[in-house]
Amino acid sequence: QVHLVESGGGLVQAGGSLRLSCAASGRTANNYAMGWFRQAPGKEREFVAAISGLLGRTSYADSVKGRFTISRDNAKLTAFLQMNSLKSEDTAVYYCTAGRYGSTPGSYDYWGQGTQVTVSS
């Protein structure tokens, strides 16, 4: 069992920045990929970014490319999502995941509870 806990969400003005953190605990493996998804009101859960466990490959949704950066600290079993130049359309609940590297929800075995990010204009 892997437990994921997100932190760092909150309210920010458009153009501002936030950094989300995802701490993993339990029976974790250092080869797990980690990722971020988000779900906005009235929309399906969508892929945001992912990073592979062994090589640190990264992938981003087109909507966040150039603005968001995913990283991880393997020693601390923590993943991060640095979000810059935030827009109102980034408002969503952000979910941290762990599992197989990919861009679909089915790739991932474990999910955090989510953290709310609200961008005001």
Phi and psi restraints in degrees (range 20) as a CNS / XPLOR table:
assign (resid 1 and name C) (resid 2 and name N)
       (resid 2 and name CA) (resid 2 and name C) 1.0 -117.7 20.0 2
assign (resid 2 and name N) (resid 2 and name CA)
       (resid 2 and name C) (resid 3 and name N) 1.0 130.6 20.0 2
assign (resid 2 and name C) (resid 3 and name N)
       (resid 3 and name CA) (resid 3 and name C) 1.0 -108.8 20.0 2
assign (resid 3 and name N) (resid 3 and name CA)
       (resid 3 and name C) (resid 4 and name N) 1.0 132.9 20.0 2
assign (resid 3 and name C) (resid 4 and name N)
       (resid 4 and name CA) (resid 4 and name C) 1.0 -121.3 20.0 2
assign (resid 4 and name N) (resid 4 and name CA)
       (resid 4 and name C) (resid 5 and name N) 1.0 131.6 20.0 2
assign (resid 4 and name C) (resid 5 and name N)
       (resid 5 and name CA) (resid 5 and name C) 1.0 -128.4 20.0 2
assign (resid 5 and name N) (resid 5 and name CA)
       (resid 5 and name C) (resid 6 and name N) 1.0 118.3 20.0 2
assign (resid 5 and name C) (resid 6 and name N)
       (resid 6 and name CA) (resid 6 and name C) 1.0 -88.5 20.0 2
assign (resid 6 and name N) (resid 6 and name CA)
       (resid 6 and name C) (resid 7 and name N) 1.0 152.3 20.0 2
assign (resid 6 and name C) (resid 7 and name N)
       (resid 7 and name CA) (resid 7 and name C) 1.0 -151.4 20.0 2
assign (resid 7 and name N) (resid 7 and name CA)
       (resid 7 and name C) (resid 8 and name N) 1.0 164.2 20.0 2
assign (resid 7 and name C) (resid 8 and name N)
       (resid 8 and name CA) (resid 8 and name C) 1.0 103.7 20.0 2
assign (resid 8 and name N) (resid 8 and name CA)
       (resid 8 and name C) (resid 9 and name N) 1.0 -6.3 20.0 2
assign (resid 8 and name C) (resid 9 and name N)
       (resid 9 and name CA) (resid 9 and name C) 1.0 -70.9 20.0 2
assign (resid 9 and name N) (resid 9 and name CA)
       (resid 9 and name C) (resid 10 and name N) 1.0 167.0 20.0 2
assign (resid 9 and name C) (resid 10 and name N)
       (resid 10 and name CA) (resid 10 and name C) 1.0 163.3 20.0 2
assign (resid 10 and name N) (resid 10 and name CA)
       (resid 10 and name C) (resid 11 and name N) 1.0 -161.3 20.0 2
assign (resid 10 and name C) (resid 11 and name N)
       (resid 11 and name CA) (resid 11 and name C) 1.0 -104.3 20.0 2
assign (resid 11 and name N) (resid 11 and name CA)
       (resid 11 and name C) (resid 12 and name N) 1.0 131.5 20.0 2
assign (resid 11 and name C) (resid 12 and name N)
       (resid 12 and name CA) (resid 12 and name C) 1.0 -144.4 20.0 2
assign (resid 12 and name N) (resid 12 and name CA)
       (resid 12 and name C) (resid 13 and name N) 1.0 150.1 20.0 2
assign (resid 12 and name C) (resid 13 and name N)
       (resid 13 and name CA) (resid 13 and name C) 1.0 -79.1 20.0 2
assign (resid 13 and name N) (resid 13 and name CA)
       (resid 13 and name C) (resid 14 and name N) 1.0 153.5 20.0 2
assign (resid 13 and name C) (resid 14 and name N)
       (resid 14 and name CA) (resid 14 and name C) 1.0 -54.4 20.0 2
assign (resid 14 and name N) (resid 14 and name CA)
       (resid 14 and name C) (resid 15 and name N) 1.0 137.5 20.0 2
assign (resid 14 and name C) (resid 15 and name N)
       (resid 15 and name CA) (resid 15 and name C) 1.0 91.4 20.0 2
assign (resid 15 and name N) (resid 15 and name CA)
       (resid 15 and name C) (resid 16 and name N) 1.0 -11.5 20.0 2
assign (resid 15 and name C) (resid 16 and name N)
       (resid 16 and name CA) (resid 16 and name C) 1.0 -85.6 20.0 2
assign (resid 16 and name N) (resid 16 and name CA)
       (resid 16 and name C) (resid 17 and name N) 1.0 -172.5 20.0 2
assign (resid 16 and name C) (resid 17 and name N)
       (resid 17 and name CA) (resid 17 and name C) 1.0 -133.7 20.0 2
assign (resid 17 and name N) (resid 17 and name CA)
       (resid 17 and name C) (resid 18 and name N) 1.0 152.1 20.0 2
assign (resid 17 and name C) (resid 18 and name N)
       (resid 18 and name CA) (resid 18 and name C) 1.0 -142.3 20.0 2
assign (resid 18 and name N) (resid 18 and name CA)
       (resid 18 and name C) (resid 19 and name N) 1.0 152.4 20.0 2
assign (resid 18 and name C) (resid 19 and name N)
       (resid 19 and name CA) (resid 19 and name C) 1.0 -123.0 20.0 2
assign (resid 19 and name N) (resid 19 and name CA)
       (resid 19 and name C) (resid 20 and name N) 1.0 120.1 20.0 2
assign (resid 19 and name C) (resid 20 and name N)
       (resid 20 and name CA) (resid 20 and name C) 1.0 -92.4 20.0 2
assign (resid 20 and name N) (resid 20 and name CA)
       (resid 20 and name C) (resid 21 and name N) 1.0 144.8 20.0 2
assign (resid 20 and name C) (resid 21 and name N)
       (resid 21 and name CA) (resid 21 and name C) 1.0 -122.1 20.0 2
assign (resid 21 and name N) (resid 21 and name CA)
       (resid 21 and name C) (resid 22 and name N) 1.0 149.8 20.0 2
assign (resid 21 and name C) (resid 22 and name N)
       (resid 22 and name CA) (resid 22 and name C) 1.0 -135.5 20.0 2
assign (resid 22 and name N) (resid 22 and name CA)
       (resid 22 and name C) (resid 23 and name N) 1.0 111.0 20.0 2
assign (resid 22 and name C) (resid 23 and name N)
       (resid 23 and name CA) (resid 23 and name C) 1.0 -98.5 20.0 2
assign (resid 23 and name N) (resid 23 and name CA)
       (resid 23 and name C) (resid 24 and name N) 1.0 128.8 20.0 2
assign (resid 23 and name C) (resid 24 and name N)
       (resid 24 and name CA) (resid 24 and name C) 1.0 -102.8 20.0 2
assign (resid 24 and name N) (resid 24 and name CA)
       (resid 24 and name C) (resid 25 and name N) 1.0 141.9 20.0 2
assign (resid 24 and name C) (resid 25 and name N)
       (resid 25 and name CA) (resid 25 and name C) 1.0 -146.2 20.0 2
assign (resid 25 and name N) (resid 25 and name CA)
       (resid 25 and name C) (resid 26 and name N) 1.0 171.6 20.0 2
assign (resid 25 and name C) (resid 26 and name N)
       (resid 26 and name CA) (resid 26 and name C) 1.0 93.8 20.0 2
assign (resid 26 and name N) (resid 26 and name CA)
       (resid 26 and name C) (resid 27 and name N) 1.0 -149.6 20.0 2
assign (resid 26 and name C) (resid 27 and name N)
       (resid 27 and name CA) (resid 27 and name C) 1.0 -85.1 20.0 2
assign (resid 27 and name N) (resid 27 and name CA)
       (resid 27 and name C) (resid 28 and name N) 1.0 72.4 20.0 2
assign (resid 27 and name C) (resid 28 and name N)
       (resid 28 and name CA) (resid 28 and name C) 1.0 -86.7 20.0 2
assign (resid 28 and name N) (resid 28 and name CA)
       (resid 28 and name C) (resid 29 and name N) 1.0 156.9 20.0 2
assign (resid 28 and name C) (resid 29 and name N)
       (resid 29 and name CA) (resid 29 and name C) 1.0 -125.2 20.0 2
assign (resid 29 and name N) (resid 29 and name CA)
       (resid 29 and name C) (resid 30 and name N) 1.0 139.8 20.0 2
assign (resid 29 and name C) (resid 30 and name N)
       (resid 30 and name CA) (resid 30 and name C) 1.0 -75.7 20.0 2
assign (resid 30 and name N) (resid 30 and name CA)
       (resid 30 and name C) (resid 31 and name N) 1.0 -3.6 20.0 2
assign (resid 30 and name C) (resid 31 and name N)
       (resid 31 and name CA) (resid 31 and name C) 1.0 -99.2 20.0 2
assign (resid 31 and name N) (resid 31 and name CA)
       (resid 31 and name C) (resid 32 and name N) 1.0 5.5 20.0 2
assign (resid 31 and name C) (resid 32 and name N)
       (resid 32 and name CA) (resid 32 and name C) 1.0 -65.2 20.0 2
assign (resid 32 and name N) (resid 32 and name CA)
       (resid 32 and name C) (resid 33 and name N) 1.0 134.0 20.0 2
assign (resid 32 and name C) (resid 33 and name N)
       (resid 33 and name CA) (resid 33 and name C) 1.0 -74.6 20.0 2
assign (resid 33 and name N) (resid 33 and name CA)
       (resid 33 and name C) (resid 34 and name N) 1.0 153.8 20.0 2
assign (resid 33 and name C) (resid 34 and name N)
       (resid 34 and name CA) (resid 34 and name C) 1.0 -128.7 20.0 2
assign (resid 34 and name N) (resid 34 and name CA)
       (resid 34 and name C) (resid 35 and name N) 1.0 149.1 20.0 2
assign (resid 34 and name C) (resid 35 and name N)
       (resid 35 and name CA) (resid 35 and name C) 1.0 -149.7 20.0 2
assign (resid 35 and name N) (resid 35 and name CA)
       (resid 35 and name C) (resid 36 and name N) 1.0 171.9 20.0 2
assign (resid 35 and name C) (resid 36 and name N)
       (resid 36 and name CA) (resid 36 and name C) 1.0 -128.4 20.0 2
assign (resid 36 and name N) (resid 36 and name CA)
       (resid 36 and name C) (resid 37 and name N) 1.0 133.6 20.0 2
assign (resid 36 and name C) (resid 37 and name N)
       (resid 37 and name CA) (resid 37 and name C) 1.0 -122.8 20.0 2
assign (resid 37 and name N) (resid 37 and name CA)
       (resid 37 and name C) (resid 38 and name N) 1.0 164.0 20.0 2
assign (resid 37 and name C) (resid 38 and name N)
       (resid 38 and name CA) (resid 38 and name C) 1.0 -143.3 20.0 2
assign (resid 38 and name N) (resid 38 and name CA)
       (resid 38 and name C) (resid 39 and name N) 1.0 155.9 20.0 2
assign (resid 38 and name C) (resid 39 and name N)
       (resid 39 and name CA) (resid 39 and name C) 1.0 -138.1 20.0 2
assign (resid 39 and name N) (resid 39 and name CA)
       (resid 39 and name C) (resid 40 and name N) 1.0 117.7 20.0 2
assign (resid 39 and name C) (resid 40 and name N)
       (resid 40 and name CA) (resid 40 and name C) 1.0 -97.1 20.0 2
assign (resid 40 and name N) (resid 40 and name CA)
       (resid 40 and name C) (resid 41 and name N) 1.0 158.9 20.0 2
assign (resid 40 and name C) (resid 41 and name N)
       (resid 41 and name CA) (resid 41 and name C) 1.0 -55.5 20.0 2
assign (resid 41 and name N) (resid 41 and name CA)
       (resid 41 and name C) (resid 42 and name N) 1.0 130.3 20.0 2
assign (resid 41 and name C) (resid 42 and name N)
       (resid 42 and name CA) (resid 42 and name C) 1.0 77.3 20.0 2
assign (resid 42 and name N) (resid 42 and name CA)
       (resid 42 and name C) (resid 43 and name N) 1.0 6.5 20.0 2
assign (resid 42 and name C) (resid 43 and name N)
       (resid 43 and name CA) (resid 43 and name C) 1.0 -126.0 20.0 2
assign (resid 43 and name N) (resid 43 and name CA)
       (resid 43 and name C) (resid 44 and name N) 1.0 158.4 20.0 2
assign (resid 43 and name C) (resid 44 and name N)
       (resid 44 and name CA) (resid 44 and name C) 1.0 -75.3 20.0 2
assign (resid 44 and name N) (resid 44 and name CA)
       (resid 44 and name C) (resid 45 and name N) 1.0 158.4 20.0 2
assign (resid 44 and name C) (resid 45 and name N)
       (resid 45 and name CA) (resid 45 and name C) 1.0 -63.9 20.0 2
assign (resid 45 and name N) (resid 45 and name CA)
       (resid 45 and name C) (resid 46 and name N) 1.0 131.4 20.0 2
assign (resid 45 and name C) (resid 46 and name N)
       (resid 46 and name CA) (resid 46 and name C) 1.0 -125.6 20.0 2
assign (resid 46 and name N) (resid 46 and name CA)
       (resid 46 and name C) (resid 47 and name N) 1.0 150.5 20.0 2
assign (resid 46 and name C) (resid 47 and name N)
       (resid 47 and name CA) (resid 47 and name C) 1.0 -68.5 20.0 2
assign (resid 47 and name N) (resid 47 and name CA)
       (resid 47 and name C) (resid 48 and name N) 1.0 139.8 20.0 2
assign (resid 47 and name C) (resid 48 and name N)
       (resid 48 and name CA) (resid 48 and name C) 1.0 -114.6 20.0 2
assign (resid 48 and name N) (resid 48 and name CA)
       (resid 48 and name C) (resid 49 and name N) 1.0 -56.9 20.0 2
assign (resid 48 and name C) (resid 49 and name N)
       (resid 49 and name CA) (resid 49 and name C) 1.0 -162.3 20.0 2
assign (resid 49 and name N) (resid 49 and name CA)
       (resid 49 and name C) (resid 50 and name N) 1.0 157.2 20.0 2
assign (resid 49 and name C) (resid 50 and name N)
       (resid 50 and name CA) (resid 50 and name C) 1.0 -147.8 20.0 2
assign (resid 50 and name N) (resid 50 and name CA)
       (resid 50 and name C) (resid 51 and name N) 1.0 154.7 20.0 2
assign (resid 50 and name C) (resid 51 and name N)
       (resid 51 and name CA) (resid 51 and name C) 1.0 -138.8 20.0 2
assign (resid 51 and name N) (resid 51 and name CA)
       (resid 51 and name C) (resid 52 and name N) 1.0 133.1 20.0 2
assign (resid 51 and name C) (resid 52 and name N)
       (resid 52 and name CA) (resid 52 and name C) 1.0 -76.6 20.0 2
assign (resid 52 and name N) (resid 52 and name CA)
       (resid 52 and name C) (resid 53 and name N) 1.0 160.0 20.0 2
assign (resid 52 and name C) (resid 53 and name N)
       (resid 53 and name CA) (resid 53 and name C) 1.0 -79.4 20.0 2
assign (resid 53 and name N) (resid 53 and name CA)
       (resid 53 and name C) (resid 54 and name N) 1.0 -36.7 20.0 2
assign (resid 53 and name C) (resid 54 and name N)
       (resid 54 and name CA) (resid 54 and name C) 1.0 -95.1 20.0 2
assign (resid 54 and name N) (resid 54 and name CA)
       (resid 54 and name C) (resid 55 and name N) 1.0 -44.7 20.0 2
assign (resid 54 and name C) (resid 55 and name N)
       (resid 55 and name CA) (resid 55 and name C) 1.0 -104.0 20.0 2
assign (resid 55 and name N) (resid 55 and name CA)
       (resid 55 and name C) (resid 56 and name N) 1.0 -10.8 20.0 2
assign (resid 55 and name C) (resid 56 and name N)
       (resid 56 and name CA) (resid 56 and name C) 1.0 71.1 20.0 2
assign (resid 56 and name N) (resid 56 and name CA)
       (resid 56 and name C) (resid 57 and name N) 1.0 26.3 20.0 2
assign (resid 56 and name C) (resid 57 and name N)
       (resid 57 and name CA) (resid 57 and name C) 1.0 -62.8 20.0 2
assign (resid 57 and name N) (resid 57 and name CA)
       (resid 57 and name C) (resid 58 and name N) 1.0 145.7 20.0 2
assign (resid 57 and name C) (resid 58 and name N)
       (resid 58 and name CA) (resid 58 and name C) 1.0 -125.8 20.0 2
assign (resid 58 and name N) (resid 58 and name CA)
       (resid 58 and name C) (resid 59 and name N) 1.0 152.4 20.0 2
assign (resid 58 and name C) (resid 59 and name N)
       (resid 59 and name CA) (resid 59 and name C) 1.0 -143.6 20.0 2
assign (resid 59 and name N) (resid 59 and name CA)
       (resid 59 and name C) (resid 60 and name N) 1.0 144.4 20.0 2
assign (resid 59 and name C) (resid 60 and name N)
       (resid 60 and name CA) (resid 60 and name C) 1.0 -134.9 20.0 2
assign (resid 60 and name N) (resid 60 and name CA)
       (resid 60 and name C) (resid 61 and name N) 1.0 147.4 20.0 2
assign (resid 60 and name C) (resid 61 and name N)
       (resid 61 and name CA) (resid 61 and name C) 1.0 -67.4 20.0 2
assign (resid 61 and name N) (resid 61 and name CA)
       (resid 61 and name C) (resid 62 and name N) 1.0 147.8 20.0 2
assign (resid 61 and name C) (resid 62 and name N)
       (resid 62 and name CA) (resid 62 and name C) 1.0 -57.8 20.0 2
assign (resid 62 and name N) (resid 62 and name CA)
       (resid 62 and name C) (resid 63 and name N) 1.0 -32.9 20.0 2
assign (resid 62 and name C) (resid 63 and name N)
       (resid 63 and name CA) (resid 63 and name C) 1.0 -68.5 20.0 2
assign (resid 63 and name N) (resid 63 and name CA)
       (resid 63 and name C) (resid 64 and name N) 1.0 -19.4 20.0 2
assign (resid 63 and name C) (resid 64 and name N)
       (resid 64 and name CA) (resid 64 and name C) 1.0 -117.4 20.0 2
assign (resid 64 and name N) (resid 64 and name CA)
       (resid 64 and name C) (resid 65 and name N) 1.0 -5.4 20.0 2
assign (resid 64 and name C) (resid 65 and name N)
       (resid 65 and name CA) (resid 65 and name C) 1.0 -58.8 20.0 2
assign (resid 65 and name N) (resid 65 and name CA)
       (resid 65 and name C) (resid 66 and name N) 1.0 131.4 20.0 2
assign (resid 65 and name C) (resid 66 and name N)
       (resid 66 and name CA) (resid 66 and name C) 1.0 89.4 20.0 2
assign (resid 66 and name N) (resid 66 and name CA)
       (resid 66 and name C) (resid 67 and name N) 1.0 -13.5 20.0 2
assign (resid 66 and name C) (resid 67 and name N)
       (resid 67 and name CA) (resid 67 and name C) 1.0 -113.1 20.0 2
assign (resid 67 and name N) (resid 67 and name CA)
       (resid 67 and name C) (resid 68 and name N) 1.0 -35.5 20.0 2
assign (resid 67 and name C) (resid 68 and name N)
       (resid 68 and name CA) (resid 68 and name C) 1.0 -107.9 20.0 2
assign (resid 68 and name N) (resid 68 and name CA)
       (resid 68 and name C) (resid 69 and name N) 1.0 148.4 20.0 2
assign (resid 68 and name C) (resid 69 and name N)
       (resid 69 and name CA) (resid 69 and name C) 1.0 -134.5 20.0 2
assign (resid 69 and name N) (resid 69 and name CA)
       (resid 69 and name C) (resid 70 and name N) 1.0 127.0 20.0 2
assign (resid 69 and name C) (resid 70 and name N)
       (resid 70 and name CA) (resid 70 and name C) 1.0 -100.0 20.0 2
assign (resid 70 and name N) (resid 70 and name CA)
       (resid 70 and name C) (resid 71 and name N) 1.0 142.1 20.0 2
assign (resid 70 and name C) (resid 71 and name N)
       (resid 71 and name CA) (resid 71 and name C) 1.0 -149.1 20.0 2
assign (resid 71 and name N) (resid 71 and name CA)
       (resid 71 and name C) (resid 72 and name N) 1.0 172.0 20.0 2
assign (resid 71 and name C) (resid 72 and name N)
       (resid 72 and name CA) (resid 72 and name C) 1.0 -149.2 20.0 2
assign (resid 72 and name N) (resid 72 and name CA)
       (resid 72 and name C) (resid 73 and name N) 1.0 152.2 20.0 2
assign (resid 72 and name C) (resid 73 and name N)
       (resid 73 and name CA) (resid 73 and name C) 1.0 -116.5 20.0 2
assign (resid 73 and name N) (resid 73 and name CA)
       (resid 73 and name C) (resid 74 and name N) 1.0 100.5 20.0 2
assign (resid 73 and name C) (resid 74 and name N)
       (resid 74 and name CA) (resid 74 and name C) 1.0 -64.5 20.0 2
assign (resid 74 and name N) (resid 74 and name CA)
       (resid 74 and name C) (resid 75 and name N) 1.0 -35.5 20.0 2
assign (resid 74 and name C) (resid 75 and name N)
       (resid 75 and name CA) (resid 75 and name C) 1.0 -63.1 20.0 2
assign (resid 75 and name N) (resid 75 and name CA)
       (resid 75 and name C) (resid 76 and name N) 1.0 -34.2 20.0 2
assign (resid 75 and name C) (resid 76 and name N)
       (resid 76 and name CA) (resid 76 and name C) 1.0 -98.8 20.0 2
assign (resid 76 and name N) (resid 76 and name CA)
       (resid 76 and name C) (resid 77 and name N) 1.0 0.7 20.0 2
assign (resid 76 and name C) (resid 77 and name N)
       (resid 77 and name CA) (resid 77 and name C) 1.0 52.7 20.0 2
assign (resid 77 and name N) (resid 77 and name CA)
       (resid 77 and name C) (resid 78 and name N) 1.0 47.5 20.0 2
assign (resid 77 and name C) (resid 78 and name N)
       (resid 78 and name CA) (resid 78 and name C) 1.0 -131.3 20.0 2
assign (resid 78 and name N) (resid 78 and name CA)
       (resid 78 and name C) (resid 79 and name N) 1.0 137.1 20.0 2
assign (resid 78 and name C) (resid 79 and name N)
       (resid 79 and name CA) (resid 79 and name C) 1.0 -112.6 20.0 2
assign (resid 79 and name N) (resid 79 and name CA)
       (resid 79 and name C) (resid 80 and name N) 1.0 154.6 20.0 2
assign (resid 79 and name C) (resid 80 and name N)
       (resid 80 and name CA) (resid 80 and name C) 1.0 -131.6 20.0 2
assign (resid 80 and name N) (resid 80 and name CA)
       (resid 80 and name C) (resid 81 and name N) 1.0 153.8 20.0 2
assign (resid 80 and name C) (resid 81 and name N)
       (resid 81 and name CA) (resid 81 and name C) 1.0 -133.4 20.0 2
assign (resid 81 and name N) (resid 81 and name CA)
       (resid 81 and name C) (resid 82 and name N) 1.0 105.8 20.0 2
assign (resid 81 and name C) (resid 82 and name N)
       (resid 82 and name CA) (resid 82 and name C) 1.0 -85.8 20.0 2
assign (resid 82 and name N) (resid 82 and name CA)
       (resid 82 and name C) (resid 83 and name N) 1.0 121.5 20.0 2
assign (resid 82 and name C) (resid 83 and name N)
       (resid 83 and name CA) (resid 83 and name C) 1.0 -116.7 20.0 2
assign (resid 83 and name N) (resid 83 and name CA)
       (resid 83 and name C) (resid 84 and name N) 1.0 116.3 20.0 2
assign (resid 83 and name C) (resid 84 and name N)
       (resid 84 and name CA) (resid 84 and name C) 1.0 -117.1 20.0 2
assign (resid 84 and name N) (resid 84 and name CA)
       (resid 84 and name C) (resid 85 and name N) 1.0 163.2 20.0 2
assign (resid 84 and name C) (resid 85 and name N)
       (resid 85 and name CA) (resid 85 and name C) 1.0 49.6 20.0 2
assign (resid 85 and name N) (resid 85 and name CA)
       (resid 85 and name C) (resid 86 and name N) 1.0 49.1 20.0 2
assign (resid 85 and name C) (resid 86 and name N)
       (resid 86 and name CA) (resid 86 and name C) 1.0 -65.6 20.0 2
assign (resid 86 and name N) (resid 86 and name CA)
       (resid 86 and name C) (resid 87 and name N) 1.0 144.3 20.0 2
assign (resid 86 and name C) (resid 87 and name N)
       (resid 87 and name CA) (resid 87 and name C) 1.0 -118.7 20.0 2
assign (resid 87 and name N) (resid 87 and name CA)
       (resid 87 and name C) (resid 88 and name N) 1.0 160.7 20.0 2
assign (resid 87 and name C) (resid 88 and name N)
       (resid 88 and name CA) (resid 88 and name C) 1.0 -59.7 20.0 2
assign (resid 88 and name N) (resid 88 and name CA)
       (resid 88 and name C) (resid 89 and name N) 1.0 -32.5 20.0 2
assign (resid 88 and name C) (resid 89 and name N)
       (resid 89 and name CA) (resid 89 and name C) 1.0 -72.4 20.0 2
assign (resid 89 and name N) (resid 89 and name CA)
       (resid 89 and name C) (resid 90 and name N) 1.0 -6.5 20.0 2
assign (resid 89 and name C) (resid 90 and name N)
       (resid 90 and name CA) (resid 90 and name C) 1.0 -80.2 20.0 2
assign (resid 90 and name N) (resid 90 and name CA)
       (resid 90 and name C) (resid 91 and name N) 1.0 -8.6 20.0 2
assign (resid 90 and name C) (resid 91 and name N)
       (resid 91 and name CA) (resid 91 and name C) 1.0 -60.3 20.0 2
assign (resid 91 and name N) (resid 91 and name CA)
       (resid 91 and name C) (resid 92 and name N) 1.0 124.2 20.0 2
assign (resid 91 and name C) (resid 92 and name N)
       (resid 92 and name CA) (resid 92 and name C) 1.0 -176.8 20.0 2
assign (resid 92 and name N) (resid 92 and name CA)
       (resid 92 and name C) (resid 93 and name N) 1.0 169.9 20.0 2
assign (resid 92 and name C) (resid 93 and name N)
       (resid 93 and name CA) (resid 93 and name C) 1.0 -87.7 20.0 2
assign (resid 93 and name N) (resid 93 and name CA)
       (resid 93 and name C) (resid 94 and name N) 1.0 126.2 20.0 2
assign (resid 93 and name C) (resid 94 and name N)
       (resid 94 and name CA) (resid 94 and name C) 1.0 -102.3 20.0 2
assign (resid 94 and name N) (resid 94 and name CA)
       (resid 94 and name C) (resid 95 and name N) 1.0 130.9 20.0 2
assign (resid 94 and name C) (resid 95 and name N)
       (resid 95 and name CA) (resid 95 and name C) 1.0 -116.5 20.0 2
assign (resid 95 and name N) (resid 95 and name CA)
       (resid 95 and name C) (resid 96 and name N) 1.0 133.1 20.0 2
assign (resid 95 and name C) (resid 96 and name N)
       (resid 96 and name CA) (resid 96 and name C) 1.0 -90.4 20.0 2
assign (resid 96 and name N) (resid 96 and name CA)
       (resid 96 and name C) (resid 97 and name N) 1.0 143.0 20.0 2
assign (resid 96 and name C) (resid 97 and name N)
       (resid 97 and name CA) (resid 97 and name C) 1.0 -134.5 20.0 2
assign (resid 97 and name N) (resid 97 and name CA)
       (resid 97 and name C) (resid 98 and name N) 1.0 161.2 20.0 2
assign (resid 97 and name C) (resid 98 and name N)
       (resid 98 and name CA) (resid 98 and name C) 1.0 -143.5 20.0 2
assign (resid 98 and name N) (resid 98 and name CA)
       (resid 98 and name C) (resid 99 and name N) 1.0 140.6 20.0 2
assign (resid 98 and name C) (resid 99 and name N)
       (resid 99 and name CA) (resid 99 and name C) 1.0 160.0 20.0 2
assign (resid 99 and name N) (resid 99 and name CA)
       (resid 99 and name C) (resid 100 and name N) 1.0 -135.5 20.0 2
assign (resid 99 and name C) (resid 100 and name N)
       (resid 100 and name CA) (resid 100 and name C) 1.0 -84.9 20.0 2
assign (resid 100 and name N) (resid 100 and name CA)
       (resid 100 and name C) (resid 101 and name N) 1.0 137.6 20.0 2
assign (resid 100 and name C) (resid 101 and name N)
       (resid 101 and name CA) (resid 101 and name C) 1.0 -61.3 20.0 2
assign (resid 101 and name N) (resid 101 and name CA)
       (resid 101 and name C) (resid 102 and name N) 1.0 124.7 20.0 2
assign (resid 101 and name C) (resid 102 and name N)
       (resid 102 and name CA) (resid 102 and name C) 1.0 -178.9 20.0 2
assign (resid 102 and name N) (resid 102 and name CA)
       (resid 102 and name C) (resid 103 and name N) 1.0 -177.2 20.0 2
assign (resid 102 and name C) (resid 103 and name N)
       (resid 103 and name CA) (resid 103 and name C) 1.0 -121.4 20.0 2
assign (resid 103 and name N) (resid 103 and name CA)
       (resid 103 and name C) (resid 104 and name N) 1.0 16.3 20.0 2
assign (resid 103 and name C) (resid 104 and name N)
       (resid 104 and name CA) (resid 104 and name C) 1.0 -123.6 20.0 2
assign (resid 104 and name N) (resid 104 and name CA)
       (resid 104 and name C) (resid 105 and name N) 1.0 151.0 20.0 2
assign (resid 104 and name C) (resid 105 and name N)
       (resid 105 and name CA) (resid 105 and name C) 1.0 -57.6 20.0 2
assign (resid 105 and name N) (resid 105 and name CA)
       (resid 105 and name C) (resid 106 and name N) 1.0 -32.0 20.0 2
assign (resid 105 and name C) (resid 106 and name N)
       (resid 106 and name CA) (resid 106 and name C) 1.0 -65.8 20.0 2
assign (resid 106 and name N) (resid 106 and name CA)
       (resid 106 and name C) (resid 107 and name N) 1.0 -14.4 20.0 2
assign (resid 106 and name C) (resid 107 and name N)
       (resid 107 and name CA) (resid 107 and name C) 1.0 -72.6 20.0 2
assign (resid 107 and name N) (resid 107 and name CA)
       (resid 107 and name C) (resid 108 and name N) 1.0 -19.5 20.0 2
assign (resid 107 and name C) (resid 108 and name N)
       (resid 108 and name CA) (resid 108 and name C) 1.0 -110.6 20.0 2
assign (resid 108 and name N) (resid 108 and name CA)
       (resid 108 and name C) (resid 109 and name N) 1.0 139.2 20.0 2
assign (resid 108 and name C) (resid 109 and name N)
       (resid 109 and name CA) (resid 109 and name C) 1.0 -95.9 20.0 2
assign (resid 109 and name N) (resid 109 and name CA)
       (resid 109 and name C) (resid 110 and name N) 1.0 -27.6 20.0 2
assign (resid 109 and name C) (resid 110 and name N)
       (resid 110 and name CA) (resid 110 and name C) 1.0 -128.5 20.0 2
assign (resid 110 and name N) (resid 110 and name CA)
       (resid 110 and name C) (resid 111 and name N) 1.0 143.4 20.0 2
assign (resid 110 and name C) (resid 111 and name N)
       (resid 111 and name CA) (resid 111 and name C) 1.0 -135.6 20.0 2
assign (resid 111 and name N) (resid 111 and name CA)
       (resid 111 and name C) (resid 112 and name N) 1.0 141.5 20.0 2
assign (resid 111 and name C) (resid 112 and name N)
       (resid 112 and name CA) (resid 112 and name C) 1.0 -80.5 20.0 2
assign (resid 112 and name N) (resid 112 and name CA)
       (resid 112 and name C) (resid 113 and name N) 1.0 177.9 20.0 2
assign (resid 112 and name C) (resid 113 and name N)
       (resid 113 and name CA) (resid 113 and name C) 1.0 -82.0 20.0 2
assign (resid 113 and name N) (resid 113 and name CA)
       (resid 113 and name C) (resid 114 and name N) 1.0 -13.9 20.0 2
assign (resid 113 and name C) (resid 114 and name N)
       (resid 114 and name CA) (resid 114 and name C) 1.0 96.7 20.0 2
assign (resid 114 and name N) (resid 114 and name CA)
       (resid 114 and name C) (resid 115 and name N) 1.0 152.2 20.0 2
assign (resid 114 and name C) (resid 115 and name N)
       (resid 115 and name CA) (resid 115 and name C) 1.0 -136.5 20.0 2
assign (resid 115 and name N) (resid 115 and name CA)
       (resid 115 and name C) (resid 116 and name N) 1.0 136.5 20.0 2
assign (resid 115 and name C) (resid 116 and name N)
       (resid 116 and name CA) (resid 116 and name C) 1.0 -80.4 20.0 2
assign (resid 116 and name N) (resid 116 and name CA)
       (resid 116 and name C) (resid 117 and name N) 1.0 130.5 20.0 2
assign (resid 116 and name C) (resid 117 and name N)
       (resid 117 and name CA) (resid 117 and name C) 1.0 -118.4 20.0 2
assign (resid 117 and name N) (resid 117 and name CA)
       (resid 117 and name C) (resid 118 and name N) 1.0 122.1 20.0 2
assign (resid 117 and name C) (resid 118 and name N)
       (resid 118 and name CA) (resid 118 and name C) 1.0 -122.6 20.0 2
assign (resid 118 and name N) (resid 118 and name CA)
       (resid 118 and name C) (resid 119 and name N) 1.0 123.9 20.0 2
assign (resid 118 and name C) (resid 119 and name N)
       (resid 119 and name CA) (resid 119 and name C) 1.0 -111.2 20.0 2
assign (resid 119 and name N) (resid 119 and name CA)
       (resid 119 and name C) (resid 120 and name N) 1.0 119.1 20.0 2
assign (resid 119 and name C) (resid 120 and name N)
       (resid 120 and name CA) (resid 120 and name C) 1.0 -99.8 20.0 2
assign (resid 120 and name N) (resid 120 and name CA)
       (resid 120 and name C) (resid 121 and name N) 1.0 149.1 20.0 2
